[in-house]
Amino acid sequence: MAKKRKVDNLLALAVLSVMVEGPMHRYEIAAKLRGRGKDRDMAIKWGSLYTVVRNMEKAGFLEIIGSERDGTRPERVIYRITPEGRAEFSDWTRELIATPEPELDRFTAGLSVVGALPPDEVIDALGVRIAALEATVAAGNAEFAAIRSTGLPRLFLIETEYGMARLGAELDWARSWRAELIDGTFPDLELWRRFHADGVDPAEVFEMFEGGSAPESESKRPSAD
């Protein structure tokens, strides 16, 4: 179970990841985060950066050590990470690696109610998703190979490697399930088609299954012999 943190926005973790390099103001923080593509690794709302940095200062993870002015630009406050901030960064990273947490996504949400669509529509929708995933995986692999060719250590690409592995696993699963729907080997396909052919209300379907009275598929019914 993840523990409650003083500042639990993942943007705070991203800020700590660059602040360990040395003092900087918010504009430098944002520039480093954008330059390293941190918004691809975690949900970052750039408009929240000021609030997050301020909250981290209140929590004792950052401290103000001065300010600077560049021409006519507004004065920029310079922050430095504190020992408490370094400890928080290490502890938070350790927790994220060691502690599994439910990570729900849109695809899971769709699968949870997929019975609302007829099987043939699902086959078409999966085909669209598979094509998109194939393009994403191909582009990602090409980009990953190009970055690796620069000599950047694998340590700094490990999150990208994990992301590509997840996409590959999702692609394999989507292909496999779609193949079952196409060739008719998905065990509940006949029942699924019958519900839509008969115009059964989805609410009634759920009630039947919850009550243990779901109709058997033709293949499971005893023969008349």
VOFI-904159 format. One record per residue: residue in one letter; x, y, z of N, C-alpha, C in turn. Coordinates in pm, 1 decimal. Layout:
VOFI-904159
FIGU  res       n_x       n_y       n_z      ca_x      ca_y      ca_z       c_x       c_y       c_z
FIGU    A         X         Y         Z         X         Y         Z         X         Y         Z
...
***
This chain:
VOFI-904159
FIGU  res       n_x       n_y       n_z      ca_x      ca_y      ca_z       c_x       c_y       c_z
FIGU    M      84.1    -119.3       0.0       0.0       0.0       0.0      87.7     124.4       0.0
FIGU    A      64.6     213.2     -96.5     142.4     336.8    -104.3     107.5     426.5      13.4
FIGU    K     208.9     489.1      69.7     183.6     574.6     184.9     144.0     714.5     138.9
FIGU    K      74.6     784.3     227.0      32.5     920.9     196.9     152.7    1013.4     201.7
FIGU    R     170.8    1091.6      96.9     284.5    1181.8      90.1     239.1    1327.0     104.5
FIGU    K     330.4    1409.1     151.5     298.5    1550.7     172.3     260.2    1618.3      41.1
FIGU    V     331.0    1583.2     -65.6     298.5    1631.6    -200.3     295.0    1508.1    -289.6
FIGU    D     174.0    1464.1    -327.2     163.3    1335.4    -396.5     144.6    1346.9    -547.0
FIGU    N     150.9    1467.7    -601.6     143.7    1487.1    -746.1     273.5    1435.6    -808.9
FIGU    L     263.5    1349.4    -908.8     384.3    1294.3    -970.4     473.3    1400.9   -1033.8
FIGU    L     417.1    1517.5   -1059.6     499.8    1626.9   -1108.0     606.0    1661.1   -1003.9
FIGU    A     572.8    1644.2    -876.0     669.8    1670.0    -769.2     787.4    1573.8    -780.2
FIGU    L     760.6    1449.3    -812.6     867.3    1351.5    -830.6     957.1    1392.8    -946.8
FIGU    A     895.3    1438.4   -1055.7     972.6    1482.8   -1171.1    1060.2    1602.1   -1134.8
FIGU    V    1005.4    1694.5   -1055.9    1082.5    1811.5   -1012.8    1202.4    1768.2    -929.8
FIGU    L    1180.3    1676.7    -835.8    1290.5    1628.2    -753.2    1398.2    1562.7    -838.6
FIGU    S    1355.8    1496.8    -947.3    1452.0    1424.9   -1031.7    1550.6    1518.4   -1100.4
FIGU    V    1511.1    1644.7   -1122.7    1604.9    1739.6   -1183.5    1670.3    1828.3   -1077.9
FIGU    M    1602.8    1848.0    -966.3    1659.4    1934.2    -862.5    1782.1    1873.2    -796.1
FIGU    V    1796.6    1741.4    -804.5    1915.8    1679.0    -745.3    2042.7    1721.9    -819.0
FIGU    E    2027.1    1780.8    -937.5    2142.8    1824.1   -1016.0    2199.6    1957.0    -967.8
FIGU    G    2119.4    2033.6    -893.5    2167.7    2161.7    -845.0    2057.1    2265.4    -841.3
FIGU    P    2084.5    2382.3    -782.8    1984.3    2488.6    -771.4    1936.4    2536.5    -908.4
FIGU    M    1811.8    2575.6    -916.4    1756.2    2630.3   -1040.3    1622.6    2696.2   -1012.9
FIGU    H    1577.4    2779.0   -1106.2    1445.5    2841.1   -1092.5    1343.4    2760.1   -1172.4
FIGU    R    1217.4    2798.2   -1159.4    1109.2    2718.7   -1218.6    1120.5    2706.4   -1369.9
FIGU    Y    1167.9    2808.7   -1436.8    1179.2    2802.9   -1582.4    1283.9    2700.2   -1624.7
FIGU    E    1391.8    2692.0   -1547.1    1493.9    2590.7   -1575.4    1438.7    2451.1   -1549.9
FIGU    I    1363.5    2437.4   -1441.9    1302.5    2307.7   -1409.4    1214.4    2262.7   -1525.3
FIGU    A    1125.9    2351.7   -1570.5    1033.7    2317.7   -1680.0    1110.1    2281.9   -1806.5
FIGU    A    1216.6    2358.3   -1836.8    1294.2    2333.0   -1958.4    1360.2    2195.4   -1954.0
FIGU    K    1414.9    2158.2   -1838.8    1478.8    2026.9   -1825.6    1376.8    1914.7   -1837.7
FIGU    L    1260.8    1932.3   -1774.5    1157.9    1828.3   -1779.8    1107.5    1808.3   -1922.5
FIGU    R    1085.8    1917.8   -1993.3    1040.9    1908.5   -2132.5    1149.3    1847.0   -2219.8
FIGU    G    1272.3    1889.8   -2197.9    1382.1    1838.9   -2279.0    1403.3    1689.8   -2263.2
FIGU    R    1369.8    1637.1   -2147.1    1388.0    1493.7   -2120.9    1260.2    1413.4   -2143.5
FIGU    G    1155.3    1480.6   -2192.1    1032.0    1410.0   -2224.8     962.0    1348.6   -2105.4
FIGU    K     973.3    1413.7   -1988.5     910.3    1357.7   -1869.4     758.8    1353.6   -1880.6
FIGU    D     702.2    1437.3   -1967.4     557.1    1434.3   -1984.0     512.1    1309.6   -2059.3
FIGU    R     606.7    1231.4   -2112.6     572.0    1102.3   -2172.7     574.4     991.0   -2068.4
FIGU    D     644.5    1014.9   -1958.2     658.5     912.8   -1854.7     551.3     922.3   -1746.9
FIGU    M     498.1    1041.1   -1727.2     399.2    1061.9   -1621.6     306.8    1175.8   -1661.0
FIGU    A     189.1    1177.6   -1598.8      91.2    1281.8   -1630.5     137.2    1413.9   -1569.5
FIGU    I     179.8    1505.9   -1654.4     228.7    1635.1   -1607.9     136.4    1745.5   -1659.6
FIGU    K      87.0    1826.4   -1566.5      10.2    1944.8   -1602.3     101.2    2064.5   -1578.1
FIGU    W     152.2    2120.5   -1688.2     252.3    2225.6   -1676.7     200.2    2346.5   -1601.4
FIGU    G      70.9    2371.7   -1608.8      14.3    2485.8   -1537.7      20.0    2471.4   -1386.1
FIGU    S      46.6    2347.3   -1339.9      52.5    2322.1   -1196.1     193.1    2334.1   -1139.5
FIGU    L     291.6    2360.5   -1225.9     430.2    2359.5   -1179.7     454.4    2459.2   -1066.6
FIGU    Y     403.8    2581.5   -1080.4     425.4    2682.9    -977.5     370.1    2635.4    -843.6
FIGU    T     247.3    2583.0    -845.3     183.7    2537.0    -721.3     258.4    2420.2    -660.7
FIGU    V     301.8    2326.1    -744.0     373.3    2208.9    -693.9     505.4    2249.2    -629.5
FIGU    V     580.2    2337.6    -696.0     707.5    2383.4    -639.9     684.4    2454.7    -507.1
FIGU    R     583.2    2537.5    -501.2     552.3    2609.4    -377.4     514.0    2511.8    -265.4
FIGU    N     434.3    2410.6    -298.9     395.3    2312.0    -198.1     515.4    2229.9    -150.3
FIGU    M     609.0    2204.5    -241.1     728.5    2130.1    -202.3     817.0    2213.3    -109.4
FIGU    E     816.6    2343.6    -131.1     890.7    2430.4     -40.3     826.1    2427.8      98.5
FIGU    K     692.9    2435.7     101.9     621.5    2432.1     230.2     644.9    2299.9     302.4
FIGU    A     657.8    2191.0     224.3     678.8    2058.8     283.7     822.3    2038.8     330.0
FIGU    G     911.5    2131.4     294.0    1050.1    2120.7     335.8    1138.9    2043.5     240.5
FIGU    F    1088.7    2015.0     118.9    1167.6    1940.3      21.3    1255.9    2031.7     -64.0
FIGU    L    1216.0    2158.4     -75.8    1293.3    2258.9    -147.6    1309.3    2381.2     -58.1
FIGU    E    1413.1    2457.3     -83.8    1431.6    2581.2      -9.9    1478.2    2691.0    -105.1
FIGU    I    1439.5    2812.7     -74.6    1479.0    2927.9    -155.7    1617.6    2973.2    -112.5
FIGU    I    1706.5    2990.4    -210.8    1842.2    3034.3    -176.0    1877.3    3168.2    -240.7
FIGU    G    1782.7    3227.7    -311.9    1810.7    3356.4    -373.0    1718.6    3382.6    -490.1
FIGU    S    1754.4    3480.6    -569.4    1676.0    3515.2    -688.2    1767.7    3582.3    -788.9
FIGU    E    1719.1    3592.2    -910.9    1796.9    3658.0   -1015.4    1703.2    3730.8   -1108.4
FIGU    R    1755.6    3830.3   -1177.9    1675.2    3905.2   -1273.8    1752.5    3912.8   -1405.4
FIGU    D    1683.5    3882.7   -1514.3    1745.9    3885.7   -1646.3    1680.8    3996.7   -1727.1
FIGU    G    1748.6    4111.1   -1732.6    1694.4    4224.8   -1806.6    1563.7    4273.3   -1748.2
FIGU    T    1463.8    4282.2   -1835.6    1333.5    4332.7   -1791.5    1240.2    4220.4   -1746.6
FIGU    R    1287.2    4097.7   -1749.5    1202.6    3985.7   -1707.0    1178.0    3991.2   -1557.2
FIGU    P    1065.5    3931.7   -1511.9    1036.7    3930.3   -1368.1    1146.8    3857.1   -1291.7
FIGU    E    1162.7    3891.2   -1166.6    1262.1    3826.5   -1082.3    1230.9    3677.5   -1068.5
FIGU    R    1332.8    3595.7   -1077.4    1313.9    3450.3   -1070.6    1371.5    3396.4    -940.4
FIGU    V    1287.5    3324.3    -867.0    1329.3    3265.9    -739.7    1407.9    3137.7    -766.5
FIGU    I    1520.2    3122.8    -700.3    1606.0    3004.7    -718.9    1586.3    2909.4    -601.3
FIGU    Y    1562.3    2782.3    -633.4    1537.9    2679.4    -532.4    1653.0    2580.1    -527.5
FIGU    R    1665.5    2517.1    -411.2    1762.8    2409.9    -392.4    1694.1    2295.7    -319.2
FIGU    I    1728.1    2172.1    -356.5    1670.3    2057.2    -288.8    1732.4    2044.5    -149.6
FIGU    T    1651.3    2006.2     -51.8    1698.3    1989.3      85.7    1730.4    1842.5     111.5
FIGU    P    1797.2    1811.7     223.4    1819.1    1670.0     258.2    1688.0    1593.1     268.1
FIGU    E    1583.3    1661.4     320.3    1451.7    1596.1     327.7    1397.5    1567.6     187.5
FIGU    G    1426.1    1658.4      94.2    1381.4    1637.5     -43.7    1453.4    1521.4    -109.2
FIGU    R    1582.4    1507.5     -81.8    1658.2    1395.2    -136.5    1605.9    1262.4     -80.0
FIGU    A    1575.6    1263.1      49.5    1523.0    1141.2     111.9    1386.2    1106.4      54.2
FIGU    E    1303.4    1208.8      32.2    1170.4    1186.6     -26.1    1183.2    1130.5    -167.5
FIGU    F    1275.6    1183.3    -244.8    1296.5    1136.9    -381.8    1334.8     989.8    -384.1
FIGU    S    1428.1     949.5    -298.7    1472.4     809.6    -293.7    1360.6     718.9    -245.5
FIGU    D    1289.6     761.4    -140.9    1183.4     678.0     -83.6    1068.4     660.3    -181.5
FIGU    W    1031.4     768.3    -248.7     920.9     764.5    -344.5     955.4     675.0    -463.3
FIGU    T    1077.0     688.5    -513.2    1120.5     603.9    -625.2    1120.6     457.2    -584.2
FIGU    R    1171.8     430.0    -465.5    1175.0     292.2    -415.4    1033.1     234.7    -406.1
FIGU    E     940.2     313.4    -358.3     801.2     267.8    -345.9     739.5     237.6    -482.4
FIGU    L     762.8     326.6    -578.2     704.5     307.5    -711.1     755.9     180.6    -779.2
FIGU    I     882.1     146.8    -754.9     939.4      27.0    -814.3     893.6     -98.7    -741.5
FIGU    A     881.9     -90.8    -609.5     856.5    -210.7    -529.2     709.7    -242.8    -506.8
FIGU    T     622.4    -141.8    -508.6     483.1    -162.1    -467.7     387.5    -155.2    -585.8
FIGU    P     328.3    -268.2    -625.4     229.9    -264.3    -735.0     103.7    -190.3    -690.2
FIGU    E      50.8    -110.0    -776.0     -73.6     -38.8    -750.0    -164.5     -55.0    -871.6
FIGU    P    -296.8     -61.5    -850.6    -387.9     -71.0    -965.4    -368.9      48.9   -1058.1
FIGU    E    -350.4      22.3   -1186.8    -333.8     128.3   -1285.0    -436.5     107.0   -1395.5
FIGU    L    -553.5     165.0   -1375.5    -662.9     146.0   -1470.0    -643.0     234.7   -1592.2
FIGU    D    -687.2     185.5   -1707.5    -674.9     263.9   -1829.2    -803.5     255.0   -1910.6
FIGU    R    -808.8     329.7   -2018.1    -930.2     337.3   -2099.7    -962.6     203.9   -2166.7
FIGU    F    -860.7     130.2   -2207.1    -883.8       2.0   -2273.2    -949.8     -95.6   -2176.1
FIGU    T    -900.6     -99.5   -2052.5    -960.4    -185.7   -1950.8   -1105.9    -148.1   -1928.2
FIGU    A   -1133.7     -18.2   -1923.8   -1271.3      27.7   -1905.2   -1360.2     -20.6   -2019.6
FIGU    G   -1308.8      -9.8   -2142.3   -1386.1     -55.3   -2257.4   -1411.0    -205.2   -2254.8
FIGU    L   -1307.5    -282.7   -2218.8   -1323.0    -428.0   -2212.7   -1424.9    -469.8   -2107.9
FIGU    S   -1436.5    -390.7   -2000.9   -1529.0    -427.8   -1893.2   -1674.9    -420.1   -1936.4
FIGU    V   -1703.7    -348.2   -2046.9   -1841.6    -336.1   -2095.4   -1851.4    -375.9   -2242.4
FIGU    V   -1754.1    -453.3   -2291.6   -1747.5    -482.9   -2434.3   -1867.6    -562.1   -2484.2
FIGU    G   -1935.6    -633.2   -2393.5   -2052.3    -710.0   -2434.2   -2166.1    -625.1   -2487.1
FIGU    A   -2159.0    -493.3   -2465.5   -2262.8    -403.9   -2516.5   -2258.3    -393.2   -2668.3
FIGU    L   -2145.4    -432.6   -2728.9   -2131.7    -429.5   -2874.0   -2144.4    -569.8   -2930.6
FIGU    P   -2197.5    -583.9   -3050.6   -2199.2    -714.5   -3117.0   -2056.4    -758.9   -3147.2
FIGU    P   -2029.9    -888.2   -3149.2   -1894.2    -938.0   -3174.7   -1828.9    -883.2   -3300.7
FIGU    D   -1905.9    -870.5   -3409.0   -1846.1    -822.6   -3533.5   -1797.1    -678.4   -3521.3
FIGU    E   -1867.8    -597.6   -3442.7   -1822.4    -460.3   -3420.5   -1693.7    -459.9   -3339.3
FIGU    V   -1684.7    -551.2   -3244.7   -1563.9    -560.0   -3162.2   -1445.0    -604.1   -3248.1
FIGU    I   -1470.7    -696.9   -3340.0   -1364.4    -741.4   -3431.7   -1311.3    -623.4   -3511.7
FIGU    D   -1403.2    -539.8   -3561.6   -1361.6    -422.0   -3639.4   -1285.2    -323.5   -3551.0
FIGU    A   -1336.6    -299.1   -3431.0   -1272.2    -203.6   -3340.7   -1132.9    -250.9   -3301.2
FIGU    L   -1120.7    -380.3   -3275.5    -989.7    -435.5   -3241.9    -893.1    -422.5   -3359.2
FIGU    G    -946.1    -439.2   -3480.4    -861.6    -423.8   -3598.7    -803.8    -283.3   -3607.9
FIGU    V    -886.8    -183.0   -3576.9    -840.7     -44.1   -3578.0    -734.6     -23.1   -3470.2
FIGU    R    -759.7     -78.9   -3350.7    -664.1     -63.1   -3240.4    -531.4    -131.1   -3273.6
FIGU    I    -539.5    -250.4   -3329.8    -418.6    -325.6   -3362.8    -334.0    -249.7   -3464.5
FIGU    A    -398.6    -192.2   -3564.8    -324.8    -115.1   -3665.7    -254.5       4.6   -3601.4
FIGU    A    -324.3      71.6   -3509.8    -265.4     186.8   -3441.2    -149.1     143.6   -3352.9
FIGU    L    -165.5      32.2   -3282.2     -58.9     -17.9   -3196.3      62.7     -59.6   -3278.2
FIGU    E      37.9    -123.3   -3392.0     148.8    -165.4   -3478.2     231.3     -44.5   -3523.1
FIGU    A     161.2      63.4   -3560.3     230.9     183.9   -3604.2     308.8     246.0   -3488.2
FIGU    T     247.2     247.1   -3370.2     313.0     305.0   -3252.5     436.3     224.7   -3212.8
FIGU    V     422.4      92.7   -3214.3     535.1       6.4   -3177.9     648.5      20.7   -3278.2
FIGU    A     615.2      24.7   -3406.8     719.0      39.1   -3509.7     793.5     171.4   -3494.7
FIGU    A     718.0     280.1   -3474.2     780.8     410.9   -3457.1     863.3     415.1   -3328.8
FIGU    G     808.7     357.2   -3221.8     879.8     355.5   -3094.2    1009.0     276.2   -3101.7
FIGU    N    1004.2     162.4   -3168.4    1125.5      80.6   -3182.3    1232.5     152.6   -3263.5
FIGU    A    1188.5     222.7   -3367.7    1284.5     296.7   -3450.2    1348.4     410.2   -3370.5
FIGU    E    1265.1     481.7   -3293.2    1316.4     591.5   -3211.8    1410.0     538.3   -3103.0
FIGU    F    1369.9     426.5   -3041.9    1450.3     367.3   -2935.5    1587.3     324.8   -2989.8
FIGU    A    1587.1     262.5   -3107.9    1712.8     218.3   -3168.9    1802.2     337.5   -3201.9
FIGU    A    1741.3     446.6   -3250.4    1819.4     565.3   -3285.5    1884.4     626.5   -3161.7
FIGU    I    1808.9     629.4   -3050.9    1864.0     685.9   -2927.0    1975.1     596.9   -2873.1
FIGU    R    1951.9     465.7   -2879.0    2054.2     373.1   -2830.1    2183.6     386.4   -2909.7
FIGU    S    2170.5     417.0   -3038.6    2289.4     427.4   -3123.7    2378.3     545.3   -3086.3
FIGU    T    2324.8     639.4   -3007.5    2404.7     754.1   -2965.0    2497.0     718.8   -2849.4
FIGU    G    2477.5     600.2   -2793.5    2561.5     559.1   -2682.0    2504.7     591.8   -2546.3
FIGU    L    2380.9     643.0   -2541.9    2318.7     673.9   -2413.7    2301.3     544.7   -2334.6
FIGU    P    2344.3     541.5   -2209.1    2333.0     419.0   -2129.3    2189.5     368.3   -2119.8
FIGU    R    2172.7     238.3   -2117.7    2040.5     176.6   -2110.0    1965.3     221.1   -1985.0
FIGU    L    2039.0     253.3   -1878.4    1977.6     296.9   -1753.2    1882.6     413.5   -1775.0
FIGU    F    1919.4     503.7   -1865.8    1838.9     623.3   -1888.0    1728.3     601.8   -1991.7
FIGU    L    1715.1     479.3   -2038.0    1609.9     446.0   -2134.5    1519.3     334.8   -2083.2
FIGU    I    1538.8     294.7   -1958.7    1469.9     176.4   -1909.0    1318.7     194.6   -1905.2
FIGU    E    1271.1     319.3   -1878.7    1126.3     341.9   -1876.0    1067.7     330.3   -2016.3
FIGU    T    1146.3     372.3   -2118.4    1101.4     357.8   -2257.0    1096.7     210.8   -2295.7
FIGU    E    1197.0     136.8   -2253.3    1201.4      -6.4   -2281.6    1080.2     -77.4   -2220.5
FIGU    Y    1045.9     -40.0   -2097.3     929.3     -98.6   -2030.6     800.4     -62.2   -2104.4
FIGU    G     790.4      64.5   -2145.1     671.5     107.6   -2217.2     653.1      32.0   -2347.5
FIGU    M     763.1       7.2   -2418.7     754.7     -67.2   -2543.4     715.3    -212.4   -2517.6
FIGU    A     763.5    -269.1   -2406.2     727.7    -406.9   -2371.8     578.1    -416.9   -2341.7
FIGU    R     524.8    -317.5   -2271.8     381.1    -317.1   -2240.6     297.5    -305.7   -2367.5
FIGU    L     339.5    -216.6   -2458.0     266.5    -201.7   -2583.5     271.1    -331.2   -2664.5
FIGU    G     387.8    -395.9   -2665.0     401.1    -521.2   -2737.9     310.8    -629.6   -2681.5
FIGU    A     301.7    -636.0   -2547.2     215.9    -735.7   -2483.3      69.2    -708.5   -2514.0
FIGU    E      29.8    -580.8   -2512.7    -108.8    -545.5   -2544.6    -140.2    -580.8   -2689.6
FIGU    L     -46.6    -553.2   -2778.3     -65.6    -584.6   -2920.4     -82.5    -734.8   -2939.8
FIGU    D       1.0    -814.6   -2876.3      -8.7    -960.7   -2888.4    -142.9   -1010.2   -2837.4
FIGU    W    -187.5    -955.5   -2722.6    -314.2   -1000.7   -2664.8    -431.6    -962.1   -2754.5
FIGU    A    -431.6    -838.8   -2805.1    -541.0    -793.3   -2891.5    -548.4    -877.2   -3018.5
FIGU    R    -434.5    -909.2   -3077.6    -431.8    -995.1   -3196.4    -489.2   -1132.4   -3164.4
FIGU    S    -449.0   -1187.7   -3049.7    -493.3   -1321.8   -3011.4    -643.8   -1326.8   -2990.3
FIGU    W    -697.9   -1228.3   -2916.6    -842.5   -1231.0   -2889.7    -921.7   -1208.0   -3018.3
FIGU    R    -875.2   -1116.5   -3101.7    -944.8   -1091.8   -3228.1    -945.4   -1218.3   -3314.0
FIGU    A    -835.2   -1292.0   -3313.4    -829.2   -1416.9   -3389.9    -932.2   -1516.2   -3338.0
FIGU    E    -950.4   -1523.3   -3205.6   -1051.4   -1612.4   -3148.0   -1191.8   -1573.6   -3193.1
FIGU    L   -1218.0   -1442.2   -3198.2   -1350.4   -1396.3   -3240.0   -1374.4   -1425.9   -3387.5
FIGU    I   -1269.9   -1414.4   -3468.4   -1284.4   -1437.9   -3611.9   -1302.9   -1585.1   -3643.2
FIGU    D   -1221.8   -1671.8   -3578.6   -1231.6   -1814.7   -3611.7   -1335.2   -1890.0   -3528.5
FIGU    G   -1402.4   -1818.9   -3437.7   -1510.9   -1881.2   -3362.1   -1468.7   -1965.4   -3244.6
FIGU    T   -1343.5   -1958.6   -3203.1   -1297.7   -2040.3   -3090.4   -1320.5   -1973.2   -2955.5
FIGU    F   -1361.7   -1845.1   -2954.3   -1393.6   -1779.9   -2826.8   -1516.3   -1849.2   -2768.2
FIGU    P   -1508.0   -1907.0   -2648.2   -1612.4   -1994.6   -2596.3   -1750.4   -1931.9   -2579.2
FIGU    D   -1758.0   -1801.4   -2556.7   -1887.8   -1738.3   -2532.7   -1941.7   -1665.5   -2655.1
FIGU    L   -1880.0   -1689.7   -2770.0   -1916.5   -1613.9   -2889.3   -2061.2   -1637.7   -2931.1
FIGU    E   -2105.5   -1763.4   -2930.3   -2242.0   -1795.7   -2974.3   -2345.9   -1729.2   -2884.7
FIGU    L   -2323.2   -1737.3   -2754.7   -2414.4   -1675.9   -2658.9   -2416.6   -1524.4   -2677.0
FIGU    W   -2300.3   -1467.4   -2697.3   -2286.5   -1323.6   -2718.0   -2365.6   -1279.2   -2840.7
FIGU    R   -2350.6   -1353.4   -2950.9   -2424.3   -1318.9   -3072.4   -2575.3   -1330.4   -3050.8
FIGU    R   -2615.9   -1433.4   -2976.5   -2759.0   -1455.6   -2955.0   -2821.8   -1342.3   -2875.0
FIGU    F   -2749.3   -1291.6   -2777.1   -2802.3   -1180.6   -2697.7   -2833.9   -1060.8   -2786.6
FIGU    H   -2744.1   -1032.2   -2881.8   -2766.5    -918.1   -2969.7   -2870.3    -948.8   -3076.7
FIGU    A   -2872.1   -1071.6   -3126.3   -2971.4   -1109.0   -3227.6   -3112.3   -1102.9   -3170.2
FIGU    D   -3125.7   -1139.4   -3041.6   -3257.2   -1140.2   -2976.5   -3293.4   -1005.8   -2915.8
FIGU    G   -3200.8    -911.2   -2922.7   -3228.0    -778.6   -2867.8   -3241.9    -776.4   -2717.3
FIGU    V   -3166.0    -862.1   -2648.8   -3174.2    -867.8   -2502.5   -3111.9    -742.4   -2442.2
FIGU    D   -3182.5    -683.7   -2343.0   -3131.3    -565.0   -2274.0   -3006.2    -603.5   -2195.0
FIGU    P   -2896.1    -524.6   -2206.4   -2773.9    -556.5   -2130.8   -2797.6    -574.6   -1982.3
FIGU    A   -2891.2    -497.2   -1925.4   -2920.3    -509.0   -1782.1   -2974.0    -648.6   -1750.4
FIGU    E   -3054.9    -704.2   -1841.5   -3109.3    -838.0   -1820.4   -2999.6    -943.2   -1826.5
FIGU    V   -2901.0    -920.1   -1916.0   -2789.3   -1013.5   -1927.7   -2713.2   -1021.2   -1796.7
FIGU    F   -2681.8    -905.5   -1740.1   -2608.4    -903.3   -1614.5   -2689.0    -969.4   -1503.0
FIGU    E   -2819.4    -945.3   -1500.3   -2904.8   -1005.3   -1397.2   -2905.8   -1157.2   -1410.4
FIGU    M   -2909.1   -1207.1   -1535.7   -2910.5   -1351.5   -1557.0   -2782.5   -1416.1   -1506.4
FIGU    F   -2669.4   -1351.8   -1538.5   -2541.8   -1409.0   -1496.1   -2522.8   -1399.4   -1345.2
FIGU    E   -2562.9   -1286.8   -1287.1   -2548.4   -1270.2   -1143.1   -2638.9   -1366.5   -1067.3
FIGU    G   -2753.2   -1398.4   -1128.5   -2846.1   -1489.7   -1063.2   -2819.1   -1635.6   -1095.9
FIGU    G   -2717.6   -1660.3   -1177.8   -2682.4   -1798.3   -1212.9   -2778.2   -1862.3   -1310.3
FIGU    S   -2853.6   -1779.3   -1384.0   -2952.3   -1836.3   -1476.6   -2920.2   -1806.3   -1621.4
FIGU    A   -2796.3   -1781.9   -1651.4   -2758.4   -1752.1   -1789.5   -2785.5   -1872.6   -1878.4
FIGU    P   -2840.7   -1851.1   -1997.1   -2868.4   -1962.6   -2086.8   -2742.4   -2028.9   -2135.9
FIGU    E   -2748.9   -2159.5   -2157.2   -2633.1   -2232.1   -2208.8   -2620.4   -2208.0   -2358.3
FIGU    S   -2496.5   -2211.9   -2405.4   -2476.9   -2201.9   -2549.6   -2521.2   -2333.9   -2611.4
FIGU    E   -2549.6   -2332.9   -2742.2   -2597.7   -2452.9   -2811.3   -2500.2   -2567.6   -2794.9
FIGU    S   -2370.5   -2535.8   -2796.0   -2269.6   -2641.6   -2789.0   -2267.6   -2709.6   -2652.1
FIGU    K   -2322.4   -2640.9   -2548.7   -2317.3   -2697.4   -2415.4   -2447.9   -2765.1   -2376.0
FIGU    R   -2551.6   -2747.6   -2459.4   -2680.7   -2809.6   -2427.0   -2675.2   -2959.5   -2452.3
FIGU    P   -2738.3   -3037.7   -2366.7   -2738.3   -3183.8   -2388.1   -2813.9   -3219.9   -2513.9
FIGU    S   -2766.2   -3319.6   -2585.3   -2833.3   -3360.5   -2708.7   -2963.5   -3431.0   -2675.9
FIGU    A   -3052.9   -3436.3   -2773.2   -3183.3   -3499.9   -2753.7   -3175.5   -3649.7   -2762.8
FIGU    D   -3060.8   -3705.7   -2803.6   -3048.8   -3851.0   -2819.3   -3049.3   -3919.6   -2682.5
***
